């Protein structure tokens, strides 16, 4: 139940609006819900459109951070080392969000910055992996990773 409340709040961006009355409401409604009461307003009113993934660029925003957390929860791995990017590795190794289609490559292709800077073109990677990617297209750097026998290339 708490997980449902968390994800609805995060992806519904209920705490990022100009008003903060939702927090006060949740203090009352969530415990009552956990004890068998009505579903909290924050859940029933949560609204998320998949198109939002194309407009999110704010790295410290709720949707951006929620998406990064879901990637870690579902088994994100560094593309060169094959190391799982769990919460411990993410914070200890200072894993950062990097472009899948690199900015320099996108600019050379004439791609709109709104497209290449959106959330769906980002993934958590180590600085070492990002450096190896450089400004190459995924079709090029993934082939290089396969040829050099990276841990990810040998994964099913």
N, CA, C and O atoms as a GROMACS GRO file, in nm:
protein
  624
    1UNK      N    1   0.082  -0.119   0.000
    1UNK     CA    2   0.000   0.000   0.000
    1UNK      C    3   0.087   0.126   0.000
    1UNK      O    4   0.061   0.223  -0.072
    2UNK      N    5   0.192   0.121   0.083
    2UNK     CA    6   0.279   0.238   0.088
    2UNK      C    7   0.354   0.258  -0.044
    2UNK      O    8   0.379   0.370  -0.086
    3UNK      N    9   0.389   0.146  -0.107
    3UNK     CA   10   0.455   0.156  -0.237
    3UNK      C   11   0.362   0.224  -0.338
    3UNK      O   12   0.405   0.311  -0.414
    4UNK      N   13   0.238   0.184  -0.338
    4UNK     CA   14   0.140   0.244  -0.429
    4UNK      C   15   0.129   0.394  -0.404
    4UNK      O   16   0.127   0.474  -0.497
    5UNK      N   17   0.122   0.431  -0.276
    5UNK     CA   18   0.114   0.572  -0.239
    5UNK      C   19   0.239   0.648  -0.285
    5UNK      O   20   0.228   0.758  -0.339
    6UNK      N   21   0.356   0.589  -0.264
    6UNK     CA   22   0.482   0.653  -0.304
    6UNK      C   23   0.486   0.680  -0.454
    6UNK      O   24   0.512   0.792  -0.497
    7UNK      N   25   0.459   0.574  -0.534
    7UNK     CA   26   0.470   0.591  -0.680
    7UNK      C   27   0.362   0.684  -0.735
    7UNK      O   28   0.388   0.761  -0.828
    8UNK      N   29   0.242   0.679  -0.678
    8UNK     CA   30   0.137   0.772  -0.722
    8UNK      C   31   0.178   0.916  -0.692
    8UNK      O   32   0.159   1.005  -0.774
    9UNK      N   33   0.234   0.936  -0.575
    9UNK     CA   34   0.277   1.071  -0.538
    9UNK      C   35   0.393   1.119  -0.622
    9UNK      O   36   0.398   1.235  -0.663
   10UNK      N   37   0.487   1.029  -0.648
   10UNK     CA   38   0.605   1.068  -0.724
   10UNK      C   39   0.572   1.096  -0.870
   10UNK      O   40   0.604   1.203  -0.922
   11UNK      N   41   0.508   1.000  -0.936
   11UNK     CA   42   0.479   1.017  -1.078
   11UNK      C   43   0.360   1.109  -1.104
   11UNK      O   44   0.347   1.165  -1.213
   12UNK      N   45   0.274   1.126  -1.004
   12UNK     CA   46   0.166   1.222  -1.015
   12UNK      C   47   0.212   1.362  -0.977
   12UNK      O   48   0.137   1.459  -0.991
   13UNK      N   49   0.336   1.372  -0.929
   13UNK     CA   50   0.399   1.499  -0.892
   13UNK      C   51   0.313   1.581  -0.796
   13UNK      O   52   0.299   1.702  -0.811
   14UNK      N   53   0.255   1.511  -0.698
   14UNK     CA   54   0.162   1.581  -0.607
   14UNK      C   55   0.232   1.673  -0.508
   14UNK      O   56   0.167   1.760  -0.449
   15UNK      N   57   0.361   1.656  -0.488
   15UNK     CA   58   0.432   1.744  -0.395
   15UNK      C   59   0.515   1.850  -0.467
   15UNK      O   60   0.591   1.922  -0.403
   16UNK      N   61   0.503   1.860  -0.597
   16UNK     CA   62   0.586   1.955  -0.671
   16UNK      C   63   0.508   2.078  -0.718
   16UNK      O   64   0.563   2.164  -0.787
   17UNK      N   65   0.384   2.086  -0.681
   17UNK     CA   66   0.304   2.200  -0.722
   17UNK      C   67   0.320   2.314  -0.621
   17UNK      O   68   0.380   2.296  -0.515
   18UNK      N   69   0.268   2.427  -0.654
   18UNK     CA   70   0.287   2.547  -0.572
   18UNK      C   71   0.223   2.534  -0.434
   18UNK      O   72   0.264   2.603  -0.340
   19UNK      N   73   0.126   2.450  -0.420
   19UNK     CA   74   0.062   2.434  -0.289
   19UNK      C   75   0.115   2.308  -0.222
   19UNK      O   76   0.152   2.212  -0.290
   20UNK      N   77   0.119   2.308  -0.092
   20UNK     CA   78   0.170   2.191  -0.021
   20UNK      C   79   0.068   2.134   0.076
   20UNK      O   80   0.104   2.072   0.176
   21UNK      N   81  -0.059   2.154   0.048
   21UNK     CA   82  -0.164   2.102   0.135
   21UNK      C   83  -0.173   1.951   0.129
   21UNK      O   84  -0.231   1.889   0.219
   22UNK      N   85  -0.117   1.889   0.024
   22UNK     CA   86  -0.124   1.744   0.010
   22UNK      C   87  -0.052   1.673   0.125
   22UNK      O   88  -0.098   1.569   0.172
   23UNK      N   89   0.058   1.727   0.170
   23UNK     CA   90   0.133   1.664   0.280
   23UNK      C   91   0.047   1.655   0.405
   23UNK      O   92   0.043   1.550   0.471
   24UNK      N   93  -0.020   1.763   0.438
   24UNK     CA   94  -0.108   1.762   0.555
   24UNK      C   95  -0.222   1.662   0.539
   24UNK      O   96  -0.259   1.593   0.634
   25UNK      N   97  -0.276   1.657   0.420
   25UNK     CA   98  -0.385   1.563   0.391
   25UNK      C   99  -0.334   1.419   0.406
   25UNK      O  100  -0.404   1.334   0.463
   26UNK      N  101  -0.214   1.392   0.355
   26UNK     CA  102  -0.158   1.256   0.363
   26UNK      C  103  -0.131   1.211   0.506
   26UNK      O  104  -0.144   1.093   0.538
   27UNK      N  105  -0.093   1.304   0.591
   27UNK     CA  106  -0.066   1.270   0.731
   27UNK      C  107  -0.191   1.211   0.796
   27UNK      O  108  -0.180   1.125   0.883
   28UNK      N  109  -0.306   1.256   0.754
   28UNK     CA  110  -0.432   1.207   0.809
   28UNK      C  111  -0.482   1.085   0.730
   28UNK      O  112  -0.520   0.984   0.789
   29UNK      N  113  -0.481   1.096   0.596
   29UNK     CA  114  -0.545   0.994   0.514
   29UNK      C  115  -0.467   0.863   0.500
   29UNK      O  116  -0.528   0.756   0.499
   30UNK      N  117  -0.335   0.870   0.491
   30UNK     CA  118  -0.257   0.747   0.467
   30UNK      C  119  -0.265   0.651   0.586
   30UNK      O  120  -0.294   0.533   0.565
   31UNK      N  121  -0.242   0.696   0.711
   31UNK     CA  122  -0.257   0.602   0.823
   31UNK      C  123  -0.398   0.543   0.833
   31UNK      O  124  -0.415   0.425   0.865
   32UNK      N  125  -0.499   0.625   0.806
   32UNK     CA  126  -0.637   0.575   0.811
   32UNK      C  127  -0.658   0.470   0.703
   32UNK      O  128  -0.726   0.370   0.728
   33UNK      N  129  -0.602   0.490   0.586
   33UNK     CA  130  -0.612   0.393   0.476
   33UNK      C  131  -0.543   0.263   0.513
   33UNK      O  132  -0.595   0.155   0.485
   34UNK      N  133  -0.425   0.273   0.575
   34UNK     CA  134  -0.352   0.153   0.616
   34UNK      C  135  -0.430   0.070   0.718
   34UNK      O  136  -0.408  -0.051   0.732
   35UNK      N  137  -0.519   0.136   0.789
   35UNK     CA  138  -0.601   0.067   0.888
   35UNK      C  139  -0.738   0.028   0.834
   35UNK      O  140  -0.829  -0.006   0.910
   36UNK      N  141  -0.754   0.034   0.699
   36UNK     CA  142  -0.878  -0.010   0.638
   36UNK      C  143  -0.969   0.100   0.589
   36UNK      O  144  -1.080   0.073   0.543
   37UNK      N  145  -0.925   0.223   0.597
   37UNK     CA  146  -1.006   0.336   0.553
   37UNK      C  147  -1.004   0.355   0.402
   37UNK      O  148  -0.957   0.269   0.328
   38UNK      N  149  -1.055   0.468   0.360
   38UNK     CA  150  -1.064   0.501   0.218
   38UNK      C  151  -0.926   0.526   0.158
   38UNK      O  152  -0.831   0.565   0.227
   39UNK      N  153  -0.917   0.503   0.027
   39UNK     CA  154  -0.794   0.529  -0.047
   39UNK      C  155  -0.768   0.680  -0.042
   39UNK      O  156  -0.860   0.758  -0.066
   40UNK      N  157  -0.645   0.720  -0.011
   40UNK     CA  158  -0.613   0.863   0.000
   40UNK      C  159  -0.636   0.941  -0.130
   40UNK      O  160  -0.625   0.887  -0.240
   41UNK      N  161  -0.668   1.067  -0.114
   41UNK     CA  162  -0.690   1.158  -0.224
   41UNK      C  163  -0.569   1.161  -0.318
   41UNK      O  164  -0.585   1.166  -0.440
   42UNK      N  165  -0.449   1.157  -0.262
   42UNK     CA  166  -0.328   1.159  -0.343
   42UNK      C  167  -0.318   1.043  -0.440
   42UNK      O  168  -0.255   1.056  -0.545
   43UNK      N  169  -0.379   0.931  -0.407
   43UNK     CA  170  -0.380   0.816  -0.498
   43UNK      C  171  -0.494   0.827  -0.598
   43UNK      O  172  -0.475   0.806  -0.718
   44UNK      N  173  -0.611   0.860  -0.548
   44UNK     CA  174  -0.726   0.867  -0.640
   44UNK      C  175  -0.711   0.979  -0.742
   44UNK      O  176  -0.766   0.970  -0.852
   45UNK      N  177  -0.639   1.084  -0.707
   45UNK     CA  178  -0.622   1.197  -0.797
   45UNK      C  179  -0.491   1.195  -0.876
   45UNK      O  180  -0.467   1.283  -0.959
   46UNK      N  181  -0.408   1.094  -0.851
   46UNK     CA  182  -0.279   1.085  -0.922
   46UNK      C  183  -0.305   1.072  -1.072
   46UNK      O  184  -0.391   0.994  -1.114
   47UNK      N  185  -0.231   1.146  -1.148
   47UNK     CA  186  -0.248   1.145  -1.292
   47UNK      C  187  -0.110   1.146  -1.356
   47UNK      O  188  -0.028   1.234  -1.328
   48UNK      N  189  -0.085   1.049  -1.442
   48UNK     CA  190   0.043   1.044  -1.511
   48UNK      C  191   0.019   1.005  -1.656
   48UNK      O  192  -0.051   0.908  -1.686
   49UNK      N  193   0.079   1.081  -1.744
   49UNK     CA  194   0.070   1.053  -1.886
   49UNK      C  195   0.208   1.010  -1.934
   49UNK      O  196   0.308   1.072  -1.897
   50UNK      N  197   0.214   0.906  -2.014
   50UNK     CA  198   0.343   0.859  -2.064
   50UNK      C  199   0.415   0.966  -2.146
   50UNK      O  200   0.538   0.965  -2.156
   51UNK      N  201   0.339   1.059  -2.203
   51UNK     CA  202   0.402   1.169  -2.277
   51UNK      C  203   0.489   1.254  -2.185
   51UNK      O  204   0.580   1.323  -2.231
   52UNK      N  205   0.461   1.247  -2.056
   52UNK     CA  206   0.541   1.324  -1.958
   52UNK      C  207   0.687   1.280  -1.964
   52UNK      O  208   0.776   1.361  -1.939
   53UNK      N  209   0.713   1.154  -1.997
   53UNK     CA  210   0.851   1.104  -2.007
   53UNK      C  211   0.928   1.178  -2.116
   53UNK      O  212   1.051   1.184  -2.112
   54UNK      N  213   0.857   1.232  -2.213
   54UNK     CA  214   0.921   1.305  -2.322
   54UNK      C  215   0.947   1.452  -2.287
   54UNK      O  216   1.024   1.519  -2.356
   55UNK      N  217   0.883   1.501  -2.182
   55UNK     CA  218   0.901   1.642  -2.147
   55UNK      C  219   0.985   1.662  -2.021
   55UNK      O  220   1.026   1.775  -1.993
   56UNK      N  221   1.010   1.556  -1.946
   56UNK     CA  222   1.088   1.569  -1.823
   56UNK      C  223   1.236   1.590  -1.856
   56UNK      O  224   1.297   1.511  -1.929
   57UNK      N  225   1.291   1.697  -1.801
   57UNK     CA  226   1.433   1.726  -1.818
   57UNK      C  227   1.497   1.766  -1.686
   57UNK      O  228   1.620   1.765  -1.674
   58UNK      N  229   1.417   1.800  -1.588
   58UNK     CA  230   1.466   1.848  -1.459
   58UNK      C  231   1.518   1.729  -1.377
   58UNK      O  232   1.440   1.648  -1.328
   59UNK      N  233   1.649   1.721  -1.364
   59UNK     CA  234   1.713   1.606  -1.302
   59UNK      C  235   1.678   1.586  -1.156
   59UNK      O  236   1.685   1.473  -1.106
   60UNK      N  237   1.641   1.690  -1.086
   60UNK     CA  238   1.607   1.675  -0.945
   60UNK      C  239   1.456   1.664  -0.924
   60UNK      O  240   1.411   1.660  -0.810
   61UNK      N  241   1.379   1.659  -1.030
   61UNK     CA  242   1.235   1.648  -1.020
   61UNK      C  243   1.188   1.510  -0.978
   61UNK      O  244   1.263   1.412  -0.987
   62UNK      N  245   1.066   1.502  -0.933
   62UNK     CA  246   1.010   1.376  -0.882
   62UNK      C  247   1.004   1.267  -0.989
   62UNK      O  248   1.041   1.153  -0.962
   63UNK      N  249   0.958   1.300  -1.108
   63UNK     CA  250   0.946   1.198  -1.214
   63UNK      C  251   1.084   1.148  -1.254
   63UNK      O  252   1.104   1.027  -1.269
   64UNK      N  253   1.179   1.237  -1.270
   64UNK     CA  254   1.315   1.200  -1.309
   64UNK      C  255   1.377   1.107  -1.204
   64UNK      O  256   1.431   1.002  -1.238
   65UNK      N  257   1.368   1.146  -1.078
   65UNK     CA  258   1.425   1.065  -0.971
   65UNK      C  259   1.349   0.934  -0.952
   65UNK      O  260   1.409   0.830  -0.923
   66UNK      N  261   1.217   0.938  -0.970
   66UNK     CA  262   1.138   0.815  -0.960
   66UNK      C  263   1.174   0.716  -1.068
   66UNK      O  264   1.185   0.596  -1.043
   67UNK      N  265   1.193   0.767  -1.189
   67UNK     CA  266   1.232   0.680  -1.301
   67UNK      C  267   1.369   0.618  -1.275
   67UNK      O  268   1.389   0.499  -1.302
   68UNK      N  269   1.462   0.697  -1.224
   68UNK     CA  270   1.596   0.645  -1.191
   68UNK      C  271   1.586   0.538  -1.083
   68UNK      O  272   1.655   0.436  -1.090
   69UNK      N  273   1.501   0.560  -0.984
   69UNK     CA  274   1.482   0.461  -0.877
   69UNK      C  275   1.423   0.331  -0.932
   69UNK      O  276   1.463   0.222  -0.892
   70UNK      N  277   1.326   0.343  -1.023
   70UNK     CA  278   1.267   0.223  -1.084
   70UNK      C  279   1.370   0.146  -1.166
   70UNK      O  280   1.372   0.023  -1.164
   71UNK      N  281   1.456   0.217  -1.239
   71UNK     CA  282   1.561   0.149  -1.315
   71UNK      C  283   1.652   0.070  -1.222
   71UNK      O  284   1.687  -0.044  -1.252
   72UNK      N  285   1.690   0.130  -1.110
   72UNK     CA  286   1.777   0.059  -1.014
   72UNK      C  287   1.703  -0.060  -0.954
   72UNK      O  288   1.759  -0.168  -0.939
   73UNK      N  289   1.578  -0.040  -0.920
   73UNK     CA  290   1.499  -0.148  -0.860
   73UNK      C  291   1.482  -0.267  -0.954
   73UNK      O  292   1.480  -0.382  -0.911
   74UNK      N  293   1.471  -0.237  -1.083
   74UNK     CA  294   1.447  -0.343  -1.182
   74UNK      C  295   1.574  -0.405  -1.238
   74UNK      O  296   1.567  -0.489  -1.327
   75UNK      N  297   1.691  -0.364  -1.188
   75UNK     CA  298   1.814  -0.431  -1.226
   75UNK      C  299   1.899  -0.361  -1.329
   75UNK      O  300   1.957  -0.426  -1.416
   76UNK      N  301   1.909  -0.229  -1.322
   76UNK     CA  302   1.997  -0.156  -1.414
   76UNK      C  303   2.140  -0.204  -1.396
   76UNK      O  304   2.183  -0.233  -1.284
   77UNK      N  305   2.213  -0.212  -1.506
   77UNK     CA  306   2.354  -0.253  -1.501
   77UNK      C  307   2.438  -0.153  -1.580
   77UNK      O  308   2.390  -0.092  -1.676
   78UNK      N  309   2.563  -0.138  -1.538
   78UNK     CA  310   2.656  -0.056  -1.614
   78UNK      C  311   2.690  -0.134  -1.740
   78UNK      O  312   2.716  -0.254  -1.733
   79UNK      N  313   2.691  -0.068  -1.853
   79UNK     CA  314   2.705  -0.136  -1.982
   79UNK      C  315   2.842  -0.196  -2.006
   79UNK      O  316   2.854  -0.290  -2.085
   80UNK      N  317   2.945  -0.146  -1.942
   80UNK     CA  318   3.078  -0.203  -1.964
   80UNK      C  319   3.113  -0.305  -1.856
   80UNK      O  320   3.157  -0.416  -1.888
   81UNK      N  321   3.094  -0.268  -1.730
   81UNK     CA  322   3.134  -0.358  -1.622
   81UNK      C  323   3.032  -0.469  -1.600
   81UNK      O  324   3.067  -0.576  -1.548
   82UNK      N  325   2.909  -0.445  -1.637
   82UNK     CA  326   2.804  -0.541  -1.610
   82UNK      C  327   2.759  -0.539  -1.465
   82UNK      O  328   2.674  -0.618  -1.424
   83UNK      N  329   2.817  -0.447  -1.386
   83UNK     CA  330   2.784  -0.437  -1.244
   83UNK      C  331   2.644  -0.381  -1.227
   83UNK      O  332   2.606  -0.283  -1.291
   84UNK      N  333   2.569  -0.445  -1.138
   84UNK     CA  334   2.434  -0.397  -1.108
   84UNK      C  335   2.443  -0.260  -1.044
   84UNK      O  336   2.524  -0.236  -0.955
   85UNK      N  337   2.359  -0.171  -1.091
   85UNK     CA  338   2.355  -0.036  -1.034
   85UNK      C  339   2.242  -0.031  -0.932
   85UNK      O  340   2.133   0.019  -0.959
   86UNK      N  341   2.272  -0.084  -0.815
   86UNK     CA  342   2.173  -0.080  -0.708
   86UNK      C  343   2.190   0.052  -0.633
   86UNK      O  344   2.275   0.133  -0.670
   87UNK      N  345   2.113   0.074  -0.529
   87UNK     CA  346   2.120   0.201  -0.457
   87UNK      C  347   2.257   0.226  -0.395
   87UNK      O  348   2.304   0.340  -0.392
   88UNK      N  349   2.321   0.121  -0.344
   88UNK     CA  350   2.453   0.136  -0.282
   88UNK      C  351   2.555   0.181  -0.388
   88UNK      O  352   2.625   0.280  -0.368
   89UNK      N  353   2.563   0.109  -0.498
   89UNK     CA  354   2.657   0.143  -0.605
   89UNK      C  355   2.624   0.282  -0.661
   89UNK      O  356   2.715   0.361  -0.686
   90UNK      N  357   2.497   0.312  -0.679
   90UNK     CA  358   2.454   0.439  -0.735
   90UNK      C  359   2.512   0.556  -0.656
   90UNK      O  360   2.564   0.652  -0.714
   91UNK      N  361   2.504   0.548  -0.524
   91UNK     CA  362   2.550   0.660  -0.442
   91UNK      C  363   2.700   0.652  -0.413
   91UNK      O  364   2.767   0.756  -0.412
   92UNK      N  365   2.755   0.533  -0.388
   92UNK     CA  366   2.898   0.521  -0.359
   92UNK      C  367   2.985   0.552  -0.480
   92UNK      O  368   3.088   0.618  -0.468
   93UNK      N  369   2.944   0.505  -0.597
   93UNK     CA  370   3.023   0.524  -0.719
   93UNK      C  371   2.984   0.651  -0.794
   93UNK      O  372   3.036   0.680  -0.901
   94UNK      N  373   2.892   0.726  -0.736
   94UNK     CA  374   2.843   0.849  -0.798
   94UNK      C  375   2.803   0.826  -0.944
   94UNK      O  376   2.845   0.898  -1.035
   95UNK      N  377   2.721   0.724  -0.962
   95UNK     CA  378   2.666   0.695  -1.094
   95UNK      C  379   2.580   0.814  -1.134
   95UNK      O  380   2.508   0.871  -1.052
   96UNK      N  381   2.588   0.851  -1.260
   96UNK     CA  382   2.512   0.967  -1.305
   96UNK      C  383   2.423   0.927  -1.423
   96UNK      O  384   2.443   0.822  -1.484
   97UNK      N  385   2.329   1.010  -1.453
   97UNK     CA  386   2.239   0.989  -1.565
   97UNK      C  387   2.306   1.043  -1.691
   97UNK      O  388   2.343   1.160  -1.697
   98UNK      N  389   2.320   0.957  -1.791
   98UNK     CA  390   2.387   0.995  -1.916
   98UNK      C  391   2.295   0.968  -2.035
   98UNK      O  392   2.202   0.888  -2.027
   99UNK      N  393   2.324   1.036  -2.143
   99UNK     CA  394   2.246   1.019  -2.266
   99UNK      C  395   2.277   0.885  -2.331
   99UNK      O  396   2.393   0.844  -2.340
  100UNK      N  397   2.174   0.816  -2.378
  100UNK     CA  398   2.190   0.692  -2.454
  100UNK      C  399   2.235   0.728  -2.596
  100UNK      O  400   2.332   0.672  -2.647
  101UNK      N  401   2.165   0.823  -2.657
  101UNK     CA  402   2.209   0.882  -2.783
  101UNK      C  403   2.284   1.009  -2.743
  101UNK      O  404   2.220   1.106  -2.703
  102UNK      N  405   2.418   1.010  -2.752
  102UNK     CA  406   2.497   1.123  -2.703
  102UNK      C  407   2.460   1.257  -2.767
  102UNK      O  408   2.419   1.264  -2.883
  103UNK      N  409   2.474   1.363  -2.688
  103UNK     CA  410   2.438   1.497  -2.731
  103UNK      C  411   2.510   1.535  -2.861
  103UNK      O  412   2.447   1.584  -2.955
  104UNK      N  413   2.641   1.514  -2.867
  104UNK     CA  414   2.718   1.552  -2.987
  104UNK      C  415   2.665   1.480  -3.110
  104UNK      O  416   2.653   1.540  -3.217
  105UNK      N  417   2.633   1.352  -3.096
  105UNK     CA  418   2.581   1.274  -3.209
  105UNK      C  419   2.444   1.329  -3.250
  105UNK      O  420   2.415   1.344  -3.368
  106UNK      N  421   2.359   1.358  -3.150
  106UNK     CA  422   2.225   1.411  -3.179
  106UNK      C  423   2.232   1.545  -3.250
  106UNK      O  424   2.157   1.571  -3.344
  107UNK      N  425   2.323   1.630  -3.205
  107UNK     CA  426   2.338   1.761  -3.270
  107UNK      C  427   2.381   1.744  -3.415
  107UNK      O  428   2.332   1.813  -3.504
  108UNK      N  429   2.474   1.653  -3.437
  108UNK     CA  430   2.523   1.629  -3.573
  108UNK      C  431   2.410   1.578  -3.663
  108UNK      O  432   2.410   1.603  -3.783
  109UNK      N  433   2.315   1.507  -3.605
  109UNK     CA  434   2.201   1.454  -3.680
  109UNK      C  435   2.089   1.556  -3.695
  109UNK      O  436   1.992   1.532  -3.767
  110UNK      N  437   2.102   1.671  -3.628
  110UNK     CA  438   1.999   1.774  -3.634
  110UNK      C  439   1.876   1.744  -3.550
  110UNK      O  440   1.767   1.793  -3.579
  111UNK      N  441   1.893   1.664  -3.447
  111UNK     CA  442   1.781   1.626  -3.360
  111UNK      C  443   1.752   1.740  -3.262
  111UNK      O  444   1.844   1.802  -3.208
  112UNK      N  445   1.626   1.765  -3.240
  112UNK     CA  446   1.580   1.870  -3.150
  112UNK      C  447   1.628   1.841  -3.007
  112UNK      O  448   1.609   1.730  -2.958
  113UNK      N  449   1.689   1.940  -2.939
  113UNK     CA  450   1.734   1.919  -2.801
  113UNK      C  451   1.623   1.872  -2.707
  113UNK      O  452   1.650   1.800  -2.611
  114UNK      N  453   1.499   1.912  -2.733
  114UNK     CA  454   1.389   1.866  -2.649
  114UNK      C  455   1.375   1.715  -2.656
  114UNK      O  456   1.334   1.652  -2.559
  115UNK      N  457   1.410   1.658  -2.769
  115UNK     CA  458   1.400   1.512  -2.784
  115UNK      C  459   1.520   1.443  -2.720
  115UNK      O  460   1.503   1.347  -2.644
  116UNK      N  461   1.641   1.489  -2.749
  116UNK     CA  462   1.756   1.415  -2.697
  116UNK      C  463   1.784   1.440  -2.549
  116UNK      O  464   1.858   1.364  -2.487
  117UNK      N  465   1.726   1.545  -2.492
  117UNK     CA  466   1.744   1.569  -2.349
  117UNK      C  467   1.629   1.514  -2.265
  117UNK      O  468   1.627   1.533  -2.144
  118UNK      N  469   1.534   1.445  -2.327
  118UNK     CA  470   1.420   1.392  -2.251
  118UNK      C  471   1.462   1.270  -2.169
  118UNK      O  472   1.568   1.212  -2.190
  119UNK      N  473   1.377   1.235  -2.078
  119UNK     CA  474   1.403   1.127  -1.983
  119UNK      C  475   1.427   0.991  -2.050
  119UNK      O  476   1.510   0.914  -2.002
  120UNK      N  477   1.356   0.961  -2.157
  120UNK     CA  478   1.371   0.830  -2.219
  120UNK      C  479   1.505   0.813  -2.292
  120UNK      O  480   1.538   0.702  -2.334
  121UNK      N  481   1.581   0.920  -2.306
  121UNK     CA  482   1.714   0.910  -2.365
  121UNK      C  483   1.823   0.914  -2.258
  121UNK      O  484   1.938   0.947  -2.289
  122UNK      N  485   1.790   0.880  -2.136
  122UNK     CA  486   1.887   0.883  -2.027
  122UNK      C  487   1.889   0.750  -1.956
  122UNK      O  488   1.788   0.679  -1.948
  123UNK      N  489   2.006   0.716  -1.904
  123UNK     CA  490   2.021   0.593  -1.827
  123UNK      C  491   2.136   0.610  -1.728
  123UNK      O  492   2.228   0.688  -1.754
  124UNK      N  493   2.132   0.539  -1.615
  124UNK     CA  494   2.242   0.551  -1.519
  124UNK      C  495   2.366   0.476  -1.570
  124UNK      O  496   2.357   0.358  -1.606
  125UNK      N  497   2.480   0.545  -1.574
  125UNK     CA  498   2.606   0.486  -1.619
  125UNK      C  499   2.721   0.543  -1.537
  125UNK      O  500   2.712   0.653  -1.483
  126UNK      N  501   2.828   0.467  -1.529
  126UNK     CA  502   2.949   0.517  -1.465
  126UNK      C  503   3.017   0.618  -1.557
  126UNK      O  504   2.990   0.620  -1.677
  127UNK      N  505   3.103   0.700  -1.501
  127UNK     CA  506   3.178   0.797  -1.581
  127UNK      C  507   3.266   0.725  -1.682
  127UNK      O  508   3.283   0.772  -1.795
  128UNK      N  509   3.322   0.611  -1.643
  128UNK     CA  510   3.409   0.533  -1.732
  128UNK      C  511   3.331   0.487  -1.856
  128UNK      O  512   3.380   0.498  -1.968
  129UNK      N  513   3.212   0.436  -1.834
  129UNK     CA  514   3.130   0.390  -1.946
  129UNK      C  515   3.090   0.507  -2.035
  129UNK      O  516   3.096   0.497  -2.158
  130UNK      N  517   3.050   0.616  -1.974
  130UNK     CA  518   3.010   0.732  -2.052
  130UNK      C  519   3.126   0.783  -2.137
  130UNK      O  520   3.106   0.826  -2.251
  131UNK      N  521   3.246   0.778  -2.083
  131UNK     CA  522   3.364   0.823  -2.158
  131UNK      C  523   3.388   0.732  -2.279
  131UNK      O  524   3.424   0.780  -2.387
  132UNK      N  525   3.369   0.603  -2.261
  132UNK     CA  526   3.388   0.509  -2.373
  132UNK      C  527   3.282   0.529  -2.482
  132UNK      O  528   3.309   0.508  -2.600
  133UNK      N  529   3.164   0.570  -2.442
  133UNK     CA  530   3.058   0.596  -2.539
  133UNK      C  531   3.095   0.717  -2.623
  133UNK      O  532   3.078   0.717  -2.745
  134UNK      N  533   3.145   0.820  -2.557
  134UNK     CA  534   3.185   0.942  -2.628
  134UNK      C  535   3.068   1.002  -2.704
  134UNK      O  536   2.959   1.020  -2.648
  135UNK      N  537   3.090   1.033  -2.830
  135UNK     CA  538   2.984   1.094  -2.911
  135UNK      C  539   2.936   0.997  -3.020
  135UNK      O  540   2.883   1.039  -3.122
  136UNK      N  541   2.956   0.868  -2.996
  136UNK     CA  542   2.919   0.766  -3.095
  136UNK      C  543   2.771   0.728  -3.084
  136UNK      O  544   2.710   0.736  -2.978
  137UNK      N  545   2.717   0.687  -3.195
  137UNK     CA  546   2.580   0.636  -3.198
  137UNK      C  547   2.573   0.504  -3.122
  137UNK      O  548   2.672   0.431  -3.118
  138UNK      N  549   2.459   0.471  -3.063
  138UNK     CA  550   2.445   0.342  -2.995
  138UNK      C  551   2.480   0.224  -3.085
  138UNK      O  552   2.537   0.126  -3.037
  139UNK      N  553   2.447   0.231  -3.212
  139UNK     CA  554   2.479   0.120  -3.303
  139UNK      C  555   2.629   0.097  -3.311
  139UNK      O  556   2.674  -0.016  -3.334
  140UNK      N  557   2.708   0.202  -3.293
  140UNK     CA  558   2.854   0.190  -3.298
  140UNK      C  559   2.908   0.144  -3.164
  140UNK      O  560   2.982   0.046  -3.158
  141UNK      N  561   2.873   0.214  -3.055
  141UNK     CA  562   2.934   0.178  -2.927
  141UNK      C  563   2.886   0.042  -2.874
  141UNK      O  564   2.962  -0.027  -2.806
  142UNK      N  565   2.762   0.003  -2.903
  142UNK     CA  566   2.718  -0.129  -2.860
  142UNK      C  567   2.795  -0.240  -2.933
  142UNK      O  568   2.827  -0.343  -2.874
  143UNK      N  569   2.824  -0.218  -3.060
  143UNK     CA  570   2.904  -0.314  -3.136
  143UNK      C  571   3.044  -0.325  -3.075
  143UNK      O  572   3.098  -0.434  -3.061
  144UNK      N  573   3.102  -0.210  -3.038
  144UNK     CA  574   3.234  -0.210  -2.972
  144UNK      C  575   3.229  -0.286  -2.841
  144UNK      O  576   3.320  -0.363  -2.810
  145UNK      N  577   3.123  -0.264  -2.764
  145UNK     CA  578   3.110  -0.336  -2.636
  145UNK      C  579   3.104  -0.487  -2.661
  145UNK      O  580   3.166  -0.564  -2.588
  146UNK      N  581   3.031  -0.529  -2.763
  146UNK     CA  582   3.021  -0.672  -2.796
  146UNK      C  583   3.156  -0.728  -2.837
  146UNK      O  584   3.193  -0.837  -2.794
  147UNK      N  585   3.230  -0.655  -2.918
  147UNK     CA  586   3.360  -0.700  -2.966
  147UNK      C  587   3.462  -0.713  -2.854
  147UNK      O  588   3.549  -0.799  -2.859
  148UNK      N  589   3.453  -0.628  -2.754
  148UNK     CA  590   3.549  -0.631  -2.643
  148UNK      C  591   3.504  -0.722  -2.529
  148UNK      O  592   3.568  -0.726  -2.423
  149UNK      N  593   3.395  -0.793  -2.550
  149UNK     CA  594   3.352  -0.891  -2.450
  149UNK      C  595   3.308  -0.832  -2.318
  149UNK      O  596   3.339  -0.889  -2.213
  150UNK      N  597   3.239  -0.721  -2.320
  150UNK     CA  598   3.193  -0.663  -2.196
  150UNK      C  599   3.093  -0.757  -2.128
  150UNK      O  600   3.033  -0.844  -2.191
  151UNK      N  601   3.078  -0.735  -2.000
  151UNK     CA  602   2.986  -0.819  -1.923
  151UNK      C  603   2.843  -0.808  -1.975
  151UNK      O  604   2.769  -0.907  -1.974
  152UNK      N  605   2.804  -0.691  -2.021
  152UNK     CA  606   2.667  -0.673  -2.069
  152UNK      C  607   2.646  -0.748  -2.200
  152UNK      O  608   2.539  -0.805  -2.222
  153UNK      N  609   2.745  -0.748  -2.287
  153UNK     CA  610   2.731  -0.815  -2.416
  153UNK      C  611   2.711  -0.965  -2.397
  153UNK      O  612   2.649  -1.030  -2.481
  154UNK      N  613   2.763  -1.020  -2.289
  154UNK     CA  614   2.749  -1.164  -2.268
  154UNK      C  615   2.625  -1.200  -2.188
  154UNK      O  616   2.600  -1.318  -2.162
  155UNK      N  617   2.548  -1.100  -2.146
  155UNK     CA  618   2.424  -1.126  -2.071
  155UNK      C  619   2.316  -1.172  -2.168
  155UNK      O  620   2.314  -1.132  -2.284
  156UNK      N  621   2.225  -1.256  -2.119
  156UNK     CA  622   2.115  -1.300  -2.206
  156UNK      C  623   2.021  -1.188  -2.240
  156UNK      O  624   1.924  -1.210  -2.312
   0.00000   0.00000   0.00000
